[in-house]
Amino acid sequence: MNTQNDSQEHIPQYDSHLIPAESAARQHREGQDFGHTPHDAPDGESTHTTDGYTVDKEGLINNYAIEPEMYVEVPGDLREQAAQEAAEHAHDMQELSEDEDGKLTTKHDWRHKGPGLI
């Protein structure tokens, strides 16, 4: 005689006695693909329509808001903006790590007053 735990033993869950209905239905519907996020090939030409979500331990989907490049005015804008922000961050970090010997005198403190290096 099979019990509920025997028949649904392979469904991951947080509580051993409660199985969310949507998890059981998705597991039945998706089969071996249950609990895995499909990812597009790392092709530069494709629009990544499956980005922005993860699947938790129970198989529930967590959606995150992203802006795919197909909705940007010119394709490549987001990559250029991210590269520019990374370059600015690297410049700021280099600027913060510079040695500031001689900038502190008895009359004035000429050292950087920015956010500091955390």
Phi and psi restraints in degrees (range 20) as a CNS / XPLOR table:
assign (resid 1 and name C) (resid 2 and name N)
       (resid 2 and name CA) (resid 2 and name C) 1.0 -87.5 20.0 2
assign (resid 2 and name N) (resid 2 and name CA)
       (resid 2 and name C) (resid 3 and name N) 1.0 141.4 20.0 2
assign (resid 2 and name C) (resid 3 and name N)
       (resid 3 and name CA) (resid 3 and name C) 1.0 -104.1 20.0 2
assign (resid 3 and name N) (resid 3 and name CA)
       (resid 3 and name C) (resid 4 and name N) 1.0 175.0 20.0 2
assign (resid 3 and name C) (resid 4 and name N)
       (resid 4 and name CA) (resid 4 and name C) 1.0 -63.1 20.0 2
assign (resid 4 and name N) (resid 4 and name CA)
       (resid 4 and name C) (resid 5 and name N) 1.0 -37.5 20.0 2
assign (resid 4 and name C) (resid 5 and name N)
       (resid 5 and name CA) (resid 5 and name C) 1.0 -66.6 20.0 2
assign (resid 5 and name N) (resid 5 and name CA)
       (resid 5 and name C) (resid 6 and name N) 1.0 -34.9 20.0 2
assign (resid 5 and name C) (resid 6 and name N)
       (resid 6 and name CA) (resid 6 and name C) 1.0 -69.1 20.0 2
assign (resid 6 and name N) (resid 6 and name CA)
       (resid 6 and name C) (resid 7 and name N) 1.0 -40.5 20.0 2
assign (resid 6 and name C) (resid 7 and name N)
       (resid 7 and name CA) (resid 7 and name C) 1.0 -76.8 20.0 2
assign (resid 7 and name N) (resid 7 and name CA)
       (resid 7 and name C) (resid 8 and name N) 1.0 -25.7 20.0 2
assign (resid 7 and name C) (resid 8 and name N)
       (resid 8 and name CA) (resid 8 and name C) 1.0 -120.5 20.0 2
assign (resid 8 and name N) (resid 8 and name CA)
       (resid 8 and name C) (resid 9 and name N) 1.0 32.4 20.0 2
assign (resid 8 and name C) (resid 9 and name N)
       (resid 9 and name CA) (resid 9 and name C) 1.0 -67.1 20.0 2
assign (resid 9 and name N) (resid 9 and name CA)
       (resid 9 and name C) (resid 10 and name N) 1.0 -30.2 20.0 2
assign (resid 9 and name C) (resid 10 and name N)
       (resid 10 and name CA) (resid 10 and name C) 1.0 -82.5 20.0 2
assign (resid 10 and name N) (resid 10 and name CA)
       (resid 10 and name C) (resid 11 and name N) 1.0 -5.7 20.0 2
assign (resid 10 and name C) (resid 11 and name N)
       (resid 11 and name CA) (resid 11 and name C) 1.0 -84.6 20.0 2
assign (resid 11 and name N) (resid 11 and name CA)
       (resid 11 and name C) (resid 12 and name N) 1.0 116.2 20.0 2
assign (resid 11 and name C) (resid 12 and name N)
       (resid 12 and name CA) (resid 12 and name C) 1.0 -67.0 20.0 2
assign (resid 12 and name N) (resid 12 and name CA)
       (resid 12 and name C) (resid 13 and name N) 1.0 144.8 20.0 2
assign (resid 12 and name C) (resid 13 and name N)
       (resid 13 and name CA) (resid 13 and name C) 1.0 -155.6 20.0 2
assign (resid 13 and name N) (resid 13 and name CA)
       (resid 13 and name C) (resid 14 and name N) 1.0 159.5 20.0 2
assign (resid 13 and name C) (resid 14 and name N)
       (resid 14 and name CA) (resid 14 and name C) 1.0 -85.3 20.0 2
assign (resid 14 and name N) (resid 14 and name CA)
       (resid 14 and name C) (resid 15 and name N) 1.0 -32.9 20.0 2
assign (resid 14 and name C) (resid 15 and name N)
       (resid 15 and name CA) (resid 15 and name C) 1.0 -115.7 20.0 2
assign (resid 15 and name N) (resid 15 and name CA)
       (resid 15 and name C) (resid 16 and name N) 1.0 131.0 20.0 2
assign (resid 15 and name C) (resid 16 and name N)
       (resid 16 and name CA) (resid 16 and name C) 1.0 -70.1 20.0 2
assign (resid 16 and name N) (resid 16 and name CA)
       (resid 16 and name C) (resid 17 and name N) 1.0 -14.9 20.0 2
assign (resid 16 and name C) (resid 17 and name N)
       (resid 17 and name CA) (resid 17 and name C) 1.0 -109.8 20.0 2
assign (resid 17 and name N) (resid 17 and name CA)
       (resid 17 and name C) (resid 18 and name N) 1.0 -14.6 20.0 2
assign (resid 17 and name C) (resid 18 and name N)
       (resid 18 and name CA) (resid 18 and name C) 1.0 -115.5 20.0 2
assign (resid 18 and name N) (resid 18 and name CA)
       (resid 18 and name C) (resid 19 and name N) 1.0 125.3 20.0 2
assign (resid 18 and name C) (resid 19 and name N)
       (resid 19 and name CA) (resid 19 and name C) 1.0 -120.6 20.0 2
assign (resid 19 and name N) (resid 19 and name CA)
       (resid 19 and name C) (resid 20 and name N) 1.0 119.1 20.0 2
assign (resid 19 and name C) (resid 20 and name N)
       (resid 20 and name CA) (resid 20 and name C) 1.0 -59.3 20.0 2
assign (resid 20 and name N) (resid 20 and name CA)
       (resid 20 and name C) (resid 21 and name N) 1.0 138.3 20.0 2
assign (resid 20 and name C) (resid 21 and name N)
       (resid 21 and name CA) (resid 21 and name C) 1.0 -60.7 20.0 2
assign (resid 21 and name N) (resid 21 and name CA)
       (resid 21 and name C) (resid 22 and name N) 1.0 -38.7 20.0 2
assign (resid 21 and name C) (resid 22 and name N)
       (resid 22 and name CA) (resid 22 and name C) 1.0 -68.0 20.0 2
assign (resid 22 and name N) (resid 22 and name CA)
       (resid 22 and name C) (resid 23 and name N) 1.0 -31.0 20.0 2
assign (resid 22 and name C) (resid 23 and name N)
       (resid 23 and name CA) (resid 23 and name C) 1.0 -67.9 20.0 2
assign (resid 23 and name N) (resid 23 and name CA)
       (resid 23 and name C) (resid 24 and name N) 1.0 -45.2 20.0 2
assign (resid 23 and name C) (resid 24 and name N)
       (resid 24 and name CA) (resid 24 and name C) 1.0 -64.3 20.0 2
assign (resid 24 and name N) (resid 24 and name CA)
       (resid 24 and name C) (resid 25 and name N) 1.0 -41.0 20.0 2
assign (resid 24 and name C) (resid 25 and name N)
       (resid 25 and name CA) (resid 25 and name C) 1.0 -66.7 20.0 2
assign (resid 25 and name N) (resid 25 and name CA)
       (resid 25 and name C) (resid 26 and name N) 1.0 -43.3 20.0 2
assign (resid 25 and name C) (resid 26 and name N)
       (resid 26 and name CA) (resid 26 and name C) 1.0 -66.1 20.0 2
assign (resid 26 and name N) (resid 26 and name CA)
       (resid 26 and name C) (resid 27 and name N) 1.0 -37.8 20.0 2
assign (resid 26 and name C) (resid 27 and name N)
       (resid 27 and name CA) (resid 27 and name C) 1.0 -64.2 20.0 2
assign (resid 27 and name N) (resid 27 and name CA)
       (resid 27 and name C) (resid 28 and name N) 1.0 -41.4 20.0 2
assign (resid 27 and name C) (resid 28 and name N)
       (resid 28 and name CA) (resid 28 and name C) 1.0 -66.2 20.0 2
assign (resid 28 and name N) (resid 28 and name CA)
       (resid 28 and name C) (resid 29 and name N) 1.0 -40.7 20.0 2
assign (resid 28 and name C) (resid 29 and name N)
       (resid 29 and name CA) (resid 29 and name C) 1.0 -73.8 20.0 2
assign (resid 29 and name N) (resid 29 and name CA)
       (resid 29 and name C) (resid 30 and name N) 1.0 -41.5 20.0 2
assign (resid 29 and name C) (resid 30 and name N)
       (resid 30 and name CA) (resid 30 and name C) 1.0 -91.7 20.0 2
assign (resid 30 and name N) (resid 30 and name CA)
       (resid 30 and name C) (resid 31 and name N) 1.0 -20.3 20.0 2
assign (resid 30 and name C) (resid 31 and name N)
       (resid 31 and name CA) (resid 31 and name C) 1.0 65.8 20.0 2
assign (resid 31 and name N) (resid 31 and name CA)
       (resid 31 and name C) (resid 32 and name N) 1.0 -123.7 20.0 2
assign (resid 31 and name C) (resid 32 and name N)
       (resid 32 and name CA) (resid 32 and name C) 1.0 -72.9 20.0 2
assign (resid 32 and name N) (resid 32 and name CA)
       (resid 32 and name C) (resid 33 and name N) 1.0 -19.0 20.0 2
assign (resid 32 and name C) (resid 33 and name N)
       (resid 33 and name CA) (resid 33 and name C) 1.0 -80.9 20.0 2
assign (resid 33 and name N) (resid 33 and name CA)
       (resid 33 and name C) (resid 34 and name N) 1.0 -1.9 20.0 2
assign (resid 33 and name C) (resid 34 and name N)
       (resid 34 and name CA) (resid 34 and name C) 1.0 -63.5 20.0 2
assign (resid 34 and name N) (resid 34 and name CA)
       (resid 34 and name C) (resid 35 and name N) 1.0 130.0 20.0 2
assign (resid 34 and name C) (resid 35 and name N)
       (resid 35 and name CA) (resid 35 and name C) 1.0 86.1 20.0 2
assign (resid 35 and name N) (resid 35 and name CA)
       (resid 35 and name C) (resid 36 and name N) 1.0 6.4 20.0 2
assign (resid 35 and name C) (resid 36 and name N)
       (resid 36 and name CA) (resid 36 and name C) 1.0 -121.0 20.0 2
assign (resid 36 and name N) (resid 36 and name CA)
       (resid 36 and name C) (resid 37 and name N) 1.0 139.0 20.0 2
assign (resid 36 and name C) (resid 37 and name N)
       (resid 37 and name CA) (resid 37 and name C) 1.0 -91.5 20.0 2
assign (resid 37 and name N) (resid 37 and name CA)
       (resid 37 and name C) (resid 38 and name N) 1.0 128.2 20.0 2
assign (resid 37 and name C) (resid 38 and name N)
       (resid 38 and name CA) (resid 38 and name C) 1.0 -75.2 20.0 2
assign (resid 38 and name N) (resid 38 and name CA)
       (resid 38 and name C) (resid 39 and name N) 1.0 134.4 20.0 2
assign (resid 38 and name C) (resid 39 and name N)
       (resid 39 and name CA) (resid 39 and name C) 1.0 -118.0 20.0 2
assign (resid 39 and name N) (resid 39 and name CA)
       (resid 39 and name C) (resid 40 and name N) 1.0 141.6 20.0 2
assign (resid 39 and name C) (resid 40 and name N)
       (resid 40 and name CA) (resid 40 and name C) 1.0 -68.8 20.0 2
assign (resid 40 and name N) (resid 40 and name CA)
       (resid 40 and name C) (resid 41 and name N) 1.0 157.6 20.0 2
assign (resid 40 and name C) (resid 41 and name N)
       (resid 41 and name CA) (resid 41 and name C) 1.0 -63.6 20.0 2
assign (resid 41 and name N) (resid 41 and name CA)
       (resid 41 and name C) (resid 42 and name N) 1.0 147.9 20.0 2
assign (resid 41 and name C) (resid 42 and name N)
       (resid 42 and name CA) (resid 42 and name C) 1.0 -71.1 20.0 2
assign (resid 42 and name N) (resid 42 and name CA)
       (resid 42 and name C) (resid 43 and name N) 1.0 56.0 20.0 2
assign (resid 42 and name C) (resid 43 and name N)
       (resid 43 and name CA) (resid 43 and name C) 1.0 -94.1 20.0 2
assign (resid 43 and name N) (resid 43 and name CA)
       (resid 43 and name C) (resid 44 and name N) 1.0 129.8 20.0 2
assign (resid 43 and name C) (resid 44 and name N)
       (resid 44 and name CA) (resid 44 and name C) 1.0 -69.3 20.0 2
assign (resid 44 and name N) (resid 44 and name CA)
       (resid 44 and name C) (resid 45 and name N) 1.0 -19.1 20.0 2
assign (resid 44 and name C) (resid 45 and name N)
       (resid 45 and name CA) (resid 45 and name C) 1.0 -86.1 20.0 2
assign (resid 45 and name N) (resid 45 and name CA)
       (resid 45 and name C) (resid 46 and name N) 1.0 -23.4 20.0 2
assign (resid 45 and name C) (resid 46 and name N)
       (resid 46 and name CA) (resid 46 and name C) 1.0 -79.7 20.0 2
assign (resid 46 and name N) (resid 46 and name CA)
       (resid 46 and name C) (resid 47 and name N) 1.0 151.2 20.0 2
assign (resid 46 and name C) (resid 47 and name N)
       (resid 47 and name CA) (resid 47 and name C) 1.0 -89.9 20.0 2
assign (resid 47 and name N) (resid 47 and name CA)
       (resid 47 and name C) (resid 48 and name N) 1.0 123.8 20.0 2
assign (resid 47 and name C) (resid 48 and name N)
       (resid 48 and name CA) (resid 48 and name C) 1.0 -80.5 20.0 2
assign (resid 48 and name N) (resid 48 and name CA)
       (resid 48 and name C) (resid 49 and name N) 1.0 87.7 20.0 2
assign (resid 48 and name C) (resid 49 and name N)
       (resid 49 and name CA) (resid 49 and name C) 1.0 -83.9 20.0 2
assign (resid 49 and name N) (resid 49 and name CA)
       (resid 49 and name C) (resid 50 and name N) 1.0 -12.8 20.0 2
assign (resid 49 and name C) (resid 50 and name N)
       (resid 50 and name CA) (resid 50 and name C) 1.0 -98.8 20.0 2
assign (resid 50 and name N) (resid 50 and name CA)
       (resid 50 and name C) (resid 51 and name N) 1.0 3.3 20.0 2
assign (resid 50 and name C) (resid 51 and name N)
       (resid 51 and name CA) (resid 51 and name C) 1.0 -74.5 20.0 2
assign (resid 51 and name N) (resid 51 and name CA)
       (resid 51 and name C) (resid 52 and name N) 1.0 156.7 20.0 2
assign (resid 51 and name C) (resid 52 and name N)
       (resid 52 and name CA) (resid 52 and name C) 1.0 98.9 20.0 2
assign (resid 52 and name N) (resid 52 and name CA)
       (resid 52 and name C) (resid 53 and name N) 1.0 8.8 20.0 2
assign (resid 52 and name C) (resid 53 and name N)
       (resid 53 and name CA) (resid 53 and name C) 1.0 -144.7 20.0 2
assign (resid 53 and name N) (resid 53 and name CA)
       (resid 53 and name C) (resid 54 and name N) 1.0 155.8 20.0 2
assign (resid 53 and name C) (resid 54 and name N)
       (resid 54 and name CA) (resid 54 and name C) 1.0 -129.4 20.0 2
assign (resid 54 and name N) (resid 54 and name CA)
       (resid 54 and name C) (resid 55 and name N) 1.0 168.2 20.0 2
assign (resid 54 and name C) (resid 55 and name N)
       (resid 55 and name CA) (resid 55 and name C) 1.0 -119.6 20.0 2
assign (resid 55 and name N) (resid 55 and name CA)
       (resid 55 and name C) (resid 56 and name N) 1.0 125.3 20.0 2
assign (resid 55 and name C) (resid 56 and name N)
       (resid 56 and name CA) (resid 56 and name C) 1.0 -82.4 20.0 2
assign (resid 56 and name N) (resid 56 and name CA)
       (resid 56 and name C) (resid 57 and name N) 1.0 -175.7 20.0 2
assign (resid 56 and name C) (resid 57 and name N)
       (resid 57 and name CA) (resid 57 and name C) 1.0 -58.7 20.0 2
assign (resid 57 and name N) (resid 57 and name CA)
       (resid 57 and name C) (resid 58 and name N) 1.0 -34.7 20.0 2
assign (resid 57 and name C) (resid 58 and name N)
       (resid 58 and name CA) (resid 58 and name C) 1.0 -85.0 20.0 2
assign (resid 58 and name N) (resid 58 and name CA)
       (resid 58 and name C) (resid 59 and name N) 1.0 -3.8 20.0 2
assign (resid 58 and name C) (resid 59 and name N)
       (resid 59 and name CA) (resid 59 and name C) 1.0 91.4 20.0 2
assign (resid 59 and name N) (resid 59 and name CA)
       (resid 59 and name C) (resid 60 and name N) 1.0 8.5 20.0 2
assign (resid 59 and name C) (resid 60 and name N)
       (resid 60 and name CA) (resid 60 and name C) 1.0 -82.2 20.0 2
assign (resid 60 and name N) (resid 60 and name CA)
       (resid 60 and name C) (resid 61 and name N) 1.0 142.8 20.0 2
assign (resid 60 and name C) (resid 61 and name N)
       (resid 61 and name CA) (resid 61 and name C) 1.0 -89.1 20.0 2
assign (resid 61 and name N) (resid 61 and name CA)
       (resid 61 and name C) (resid 62 and name N) 1.0 132.4 20.0 2
assign (resid 61 and name C) (resid 62 and name N)
       (resid 62 and name CA) (resid 62 and name C) 1.0 -109.4 20.0 2
assign (resid 62 and name N) (resid 62 and name CA)
       (resid 62 and name C) (resid 63 and name N) 1.0 115.6 20.0 2
assign (resid 62 and name C) (resid 63 and name N)
       (resid 63 and name CA) (resid 63 and name C) 1.0 -92.5 20.0 2
assign (resid 63 and name N) (resid 63 and name CA)
       (resid 63 and name C) (resid 64 and name N) 1.0 140.3 20.0 2
assign (resid 63 and name C) (resid 64 and name N)
       (resid 64 and name CA) (resid 64 and name C) 1.0 -125.3 20.0 2
assign (resid 64 and name N) (resid 64 and name CA)
       (resid 64 and name C) (resid 65 and name N) 1.0 138.4 20.0 2
assign (resid 64 and name C) (resid 65 and name N)
       (resid 65 and name CA) (resid 65 and name C) 1.0 -73.5 20.0 2
assign (resid 65 and name N) (resid 65 and name CA)
       (resid 65 and name C) (resid 66 and name N) 1.0 124.0 20.0 2
assign (resid 65 and name C) (resid 66 and name N)
       (resid 66 and name CA) (resid 66 and name C) 1.0 -134.8 20.0 2
assign (resid 66 and name N) (resid 66 and name CA)
       (resid 66 and name C) (resid 67 and name N) 1.0 163.4 20.0 2
assign (resid 66 and name C) (resid 67 and name N)
       (resid 67 and name CA) (resid 67 and name C) 1.0 -115.0 20.0 2
assign (resid 67 and name N) (resid 67 and name CA)
       (resid 67 and name C) (resid 68 and name N) 1.0 99.5 20.0 2
assign (resid 67 and name C) (resid 68 and name N)
       (resid 68 and name CA) (resid 68 and name C) 1.0 -62.9 20.0 2
assign (resid 68 and name N) (resid 68 and name CA)
       (resid 68 and name C) (resid 69 and name N) 1.0 153.2 20.0 2
assign (resid 68 and name C) (resid 69 and name N)
       (resid 69 and name CA) (resid 69 and name C) 1.0 -65.2 20.0 2
assign (resid 69 and name N) (resid 69 and name CA)
       (resid 69 and name C) (resid 70 and name N) 1.0 -17.0 20.0 2
assign (resid 69 and name C) (resid 70 and name N)
       (resid 70 and name CA) (resid 70 and name C) 1.0 -69.4 20.0 2
assign (resid 70 and name N) (resid 70 and name CA)
       (resid 70 and name C) (resid 71 and name N) 1.0 -13.4 20.0 2
assign (resid 70 and name C) (resid 71 and name N)
       (resid 71 and name CA) (resid 71 and name C) 1.0 -102.1 20.0 2
assign (resid 71 and name N) (resid 71 and name CA)
       (resid 71 and name C) (resid 72 and name N) 1.0 3.5 20.0 2
assign (resid 71 and name C) (resid 72 and name N)
       (resid 72 and name CA) (resid 72 and name C) 1.0 -92.1 20.0 2
assign (resid 72 and name N) (resid 72 and name CA)
       (resid 72 and name C) (resid 73 and name N) 1.0 151.1 20.0 2
assign (resid 72 and name C) (resid 73 and name N)
       (resid 73 and name CA) (resid 73 and name C) 1.0 -57.9 20.0 2
assign (resid 73 and name N) (resid 73 and name CA)
       (resid 73 and name C) (resid 74 and name N) 1.0 -49.4 20.0 2
assign (resid 73 and name C) (resid 74 and name N)
       (resid 74 and name CA) (resid 74 and name C) 1.0 -123.1 20.0 2
assign (resid 74 and name N) (resid 74 and name CA)
       (resid 74 and name C) (resid 75 and name N) 1.0 123.8 20.0 2
assign (resid 74 and name C) (resid 75 and name N)
       (resid 75 and name CA) (resid 75 and name C) 1.0 -57.4 20.0 2
assign (resid 75 and name N) (resid 75 and name CA)
       (resid 75 and name C) (resid 76 and name N) 1.0 136.7 20.0 2
assign (resid 75 and name C) (resid 76 and name N)
       (resid 76 and name CA) (resid 76 and name C) 1.0 102.1 20.0 2
assign (resid 76 and name N) (resid 76 and name CA)
       (resid 76 and name C) (resid 77 and name N) 1.0 -11.8 20.0 2
assign (resid 76 and name C) (resid 77 and name N)
       (resid 77 and name CA) (resid 77 and name C) 1.0 -60.0 20.0 2
assign (resid 77 and name N) (resid 77 and name CA)
       (resid 77 and name C) (resid 78 and name N) 1.0 -43.3 20.0 2
assign (resid 77 and name C) (resid 78 and name N)
       (resid 78 and name CA) (resid 78 and name C) 1.0 -65.7 20.0 2
assign (resid 78 and name N) (resid 78 and name CA)
       (resid 78 and name C) (resid 79 and name N) 1.0 -38.3 20.0 2
assign (resid 78 and name C) (resid 79 and name N)
       (resid 79 and name CA) (resid 79 and name C) 1.0 -66.0 20.0 2
assign (resid 79 and name N) (resid 79 and name CA)
       (resid 79 and name C) (resid 80 and name N) 1.0 -43.0 20.0 2
assign (resid 79 and name C) (resid 80 and name N)
       (resid 80 and name CA) (resid 80 and name C) 1.0 -64.3 20.0 2
assign (resid 80 and name N) (resid 80 and name CA)
       (resid 80 and name C) (resid 81 and name N) 1.0 -41.3 20.0 2
assign (resid 80 and name C) (resid 81 and name N)
       (resid 81 and name CA) (resid 81 and name C) 1.0 -65.3 20.0 2
assign (resid 81 and name N) (resid 81 and name CA)
       (resid 81 and name C) (resid 82 and name N) 1.0 -41.3 20.0 2
assign (resid 81 and name C) (resid 82 and name N)
       (resid 82 and name CA) (resid 82 and name C) 1.0 -65.4 20.0 2
assign (resid 82 and name N) (resid 82 and name CA)
       (resid 82 and name C) (resid 83 and name N) 1.0 -39.7 20.0 2
assign (resid 82 and name C) (resid 83 and name N)
       (resid 83 and name CA) (resid 83 and name C) 1.0 -66.0 20.0 2
assign (resid 83 and name N) (resid 83 and name CA)
       (resid 83 and name C) (resid 84 and name N) 1.0 -39.6 20.0 2
assign (resid 83 and name C) (resid 84 and name N)
       (resid 84 and name CA) (resid 84 and name C) 1.0 -65.5 20.0 2
assign (resid 84 and name N) (resid 84 and name CA)
       (resid 84 and name C) (resid 85 and name N) 1.0 -42.9 20.0 2
assign (resid 84 and name C) (resid 85 and name N)
       (resid 85 and name CA) (resid 85 and name C) 1.0 -64.5 20.0 2
assign (resid 85 and name N) (resid 85 and name CA)
       (resid 85 and name C) (resid 86 and name N) 1.0 -37.9 20.0 2
assign (resid 85 and name C) (resid 86 and name N)
       (resid 86 and name CA) (resid 86 and name C) 1.0 -65.8 20.0 2
assign (resid 86 and name N) (resid 86 and name CA)
       (resid 86 and name C) (resid 87 and name N) 1.0 -40.0 20.0 2
assign (resid 86 and name C) (resid 87 and name N)
       (resid 87 and name CA) (resid 87 and name C) 1.0 -66.2 20.0 2
assign (resid 87 and name N) (resid 87 and name CA)
       (resid 87 and name C) (resid 88 and name N) 1.0 -41.2 20.0 2
assign (resid 87 and name C) (resid 88 and name N)
       (resid 88 and name CA) (resid 88 and name C) 1.0 -63.8 20.0 2
assign (resid 88 and name N) (resid 88 and name CA)
       (resid 88 and name C) (resid 89 and name N) 1.0 -40.4 20.0 2
assign (resid 88 and name C) (resid 89 and name N)
       (resid 89 and name CA) (resid 89 and name C) 1.0 -64.9 20.0 2
assign (resid 89 and name N) (resid 89 and name CA)
       (resid 89 and name C) (resid 90 and name N) 1.0 -42.6 20.0 2
assign (resid 89 and name C) (resid 90 and name N)
       (resid 90 and name CA) (resid 90 and name C) 1.0 -62.9 20.0 2
assign (resid 90 and name N) (resid 90 and name CA)
       (resid 90 and name C) (resid 91 and name N) 1.0 -40.0 20.0 2
assign (resid 90 and name C) (resid 91 and name N)
       (resid 91 and name CA) (resid 91 and name C) 1.0 -64.8 20.0 2
assign (resid 91 and name N) (resid 91 and name CA)
       (resid 91 and name C) (resid 92 and name N) 1.0 -43.6 20.0 2
assign (resid 91 and name C) (resid 92 and name N)
       (resid 92 and name CA) (resid 92 and name C) 1.0 -62.4 20.0 2
assign (resid 92 and name N) (resid 92 and name CA)
       (resid 92 and name C) (resid 93 and name N) 1.0 -42.4 20.0 2
assign (resid 92 and name C) (resid 93 and name N)
       (resid 93 and name CA) (resid 93 and name C) 1.0 -65.2 20.0 2
assign (resid 93 and name N) (resid 93 and name CA)
       (resid 93 and name C) (resid 94 and name N) 1.0 -38.7 20.0 2
assign (resid 93 and name C) (resid 94 and name N)
       (resid 94 and name CA) (resid 94 and name C) 1.0 -66.9 20.0 2
assign (resid 94 and name N) (resid 94 and name CA)
       (resid 94 and name C) (resid 95 and name N) 1.0 -39.8 20.0 2
assign (resid 94 and name C) (resid 95 and name N)
       (resid 95 and name CA) (resid 95 and name C) 1.0 -64.9 20.0 2
assign (resid 95 and name N) (resid 95 and name CA)
       (resid 95 and name C) (resid 96 and name N) 1.0 -39.5 20.0 2
assign (resid 95 and name C) (resid 96 and name N)
       (resid 96 and name CA) (resid 96 and name C) 1.0 -71.4 20.0 2
assign (resid 96 and name N) (resid 96 and name CA)
       (resid 96 and name C) (resid 97 and name N) 1.0 -27.7 20.0 2
assign (resid 96 and name C) (resid 97 and name N)
       (resid 97 and name CA) (resid 97 and name C) 1.0 -89.5 20.0 2
assign (resid 97 and name N) (resid 97 and name CA)
       (resid 97 and name C) (resid 98 and name N) 1.0 0.3 20.0 2
assign (resid 97 and name C) (resid 98 and name N)
       (resid 98 and name CA) (resid 98 and name C) 1.0 -66.9 20.0 2
assign (resid 98 and name N) (resid 98 and name CA)
       (resid 98 and name C) (resid 99 and name N) 1.0 148.8 20.0 2
assign (resid 98 and name C) (resid 99 and name N)
       (resid 99 and name CA) (resid 99 and name C) 1.0 -73.9 20.0 2
assign (resid 99 and name N) (resid 99 and name CA)
       (resid 99 and name C) (resid 100 and name N) 1.0 134.2 20.0 2
assign (resid 99 and name C) (resid 100 and name N)
       (resid 100 and name CA) (resid 100 and name C) 1.0 -116.4 20.0 2
assign (resid 100 and name N) (resid 100 and name CA)
       (resid 100 and name C) (resid 101 and name N) 1.0 37.6 20.0 2
assign (resid 100 and name C) (resid 101 and name N)
       (resid 101 and name CA) (resid 101 and name C) 1.0 -64.4 20.0 2
assign (resid 101 and name N) (resid 101 and name CA)
       (resid 101 and name C) (resid 102 and name N) 1.0 138.0 20.0 2
assign (resid 101 and name C) (resid 102 and name N)
       (resid 102 and name CA) (resid 102 and name C) 1.0 88.3 20.0 2
assign (resid 102 and name N) (resid 102 and name CA)
       (resid 102 and name C) (resid 103 and name N) 1.0 -4.0 20.0 2
assign (resid 102 and name C) (resid 103 and name N)
       (resid 103 and name CA) (resid 103 and name C) 1.0 -90.5 20.0 2
assign (resid 103 and name N) (resid 103 and name CA)
       (resid 103 and name C) (resid 104 and name N) 1.0 -10.3 20.0 2
assign (resid 103 and name C) (resid 104 and name N)
       (resid 104 and name CA) (resid 104 and name C) 1.0 -107.5 20.0 2
assign (resid 104 and name N) (resid 104 and name CA)
       (resid 104 and name C) (resid 105 and name N) 1.0 115.2 20.0 2
assign (resid 104 and name C) (resid 105 and name N)
       (resid 105 and name CA) (resid 105 and name C) 1.0 -120.6 20.0 2
assign (resid 105 and name N) (resid 105 and name CA)
       (resid 105 and name C) (resid 106 and name N) 1.0 176.4 20.0 2
assign (resid 105 and name C) (resid 106 and name N)
       (resid 106 and name CA) (resid 106 and name C) 1.0 -72.1 20.0 2
assign (resid 106 and name N) (resid 106 and name CA)
       (resid 106 and name C) (resid 107 and name N) 1.0 -20.0 20.0 2
assign (resid 106 and name C) (resid 107 and name N)
       (resid 107 and name CA) (resid 107 and name C) 1.0 -97.5 20.0 2
assign (resid 107 and name N) (resid 107 and name CA)
       (resid 107 and name C) (resid 108 and name N) 1.0 -31.0 20.0 2
assign (resid 107 and name C) (resid 108 and name N)
       (resid 108 and name CA) (resid 108 and name C) 1.0 -153.7 20.0 2
assign (resid 108 and name N) (resid 108 and name CA)
       (resid 108 and name C) (resid 109 and name N) 1.0 150.9 20.0 2
assign (resid 108 and name C) (resid 109 and name N)
       (resid 109 and name CA) (resid 109 and name C) 1.0 -108.6 20.0 2
assign (resid 109 and name N) (resid 109 and name CA)
       (resid 109 and name C) (resid 110 and name N) 1.0 107.0 20.0 2
assign (resid 109 and name C) (resid 110 and name N)
       (resid 110 and name CA) (resid 110 and name C) 1.0 -95.8 20.0 2
assign (resid 110 and name N) (resid 110 and name CA)
       (resid 110 and name C) (resid 111 and name N) 1.0 10.5 20.0 2
assign (resid 110 and name C) (resid 111 and name N)
       (resid 111 and name CA) (resid 111 and name C) 1.0 -73.3 20.0 2
assign (resid 111 and name N) (resid 111 and name CA)
       (resid 111 and name C) (resid 112 and name N) 1.0 162.0 20.0 2
assign (resid 111 and name C) (resid 112 and name N)
       (resid 112 and name CA) (resid 112 and name C) 1.0 -62.9 20.0 2
assign (resid 112 and name N) (resid 112 and name CA)
       (resid 112 and name C) (resid 113 and name N) 1.0 134.2 20.0 2
assign (resid 112 and name C) (resid 113 and name N)
       (resid 113 and name CA) (resid 113 and name C) 1.0 -108.6 20.0 2
assign (resid 113 and name N) (resid 113 and name CA)
       (resid 113 and name C) (resid 114 and name N) 1.0 18.4 20.0 2
assign (resid 113 and name C) (resid 114 and name N)
       (resid 114 and name CA) (resid 114 and name C) 1.0 -72.0 20.0 2
assign (resid 114 and name N) (resid 114 and name CA)
       (resid 114 and name C) (resid 115 and name N) 1.0 -161.2 20.0 2
assign (resid 114 and name C) (resid 115 and name N)
       (resid 115 and name CA) (resid 115 and name C) 1.0 -67.4 20.0 2
assign (resid 115 and name N) (resid 115 and name CA)
       (resid 115 and name C) (resid 116 and name N) 1.0 -19.7 20.0 2
assign (resid 115 and name C) (resid 116 and name N)
       (resid 116 and name CA) (resid 116 and name C) 1.0 85.6 20.0 2
assign (resid 116 and name N) (resid 116 and name CA)
       (resid 116 and name C) (resid 117 and name N) 1.0 168.0 20.0 2
assign (resid 116 and name C) (resid 117 and name N)
       (resid 117 and name CA) (resid 117 and name C) 1.0 -98.8 20.0 2
assign (resid 117 and name N) (resid 117 and name CA)
       (resid 117 and name C) (resid 118 and name N) 1.0 120.9 20.0 2
